[in-house]
Amino acid sequence: RRVERPQEEPLPQKGPPDEGDERIEKALSATGRKKEKRAKEETARMAELAASQYHPDKVVDGRRRISKRIQQNRGLVRQRPKDSGHARVANRKKYNKLVKKRKSAVQEIQEGATDGATYAGEATGIRTKLKKSTRLG
């Protein structure tokens, strides 16, 4: 099936701006200046890029410099965890792990009222069958 679409009217041809309309002339001159500036920047960038390229005819006195990778010469190195090279982070993780381990073994001290008169008993209750003392004899 063929769908017929209405034909679009052609756009009017762009001609030279009217002599009396100074706003159009001002805008065109501004775009012209902008294009010239961009072209100048592009040529400067290309010249800088060409200067930084490899020049085989340049002669270097003495030996060539080595790269950082050659200087380190590490060879094959095994993969390590992310924090293994960071001692402070590794020790902080170790400390936090031990704090958690201690919290499971030792009950925290519960601060009571300082006047001593507002004691309301143990909040969790006292387990009479539990002994946490050690025999000395």
Buried (B, 14 or more C-beta within 10 A) or exposed (E): EEEEEEEEEEEEEEEEEEEEEEEEEEEEEEEEEEEEEEEEEEEEEEEEEEEEEEEEEEEEEEEEEEEEEEEEEEEEEEEEEEEEEEEEEEEEEEEEEEEEEEEEEEEEEEEEEEEEEEEEEEEEEEEEEEEEEEEEE
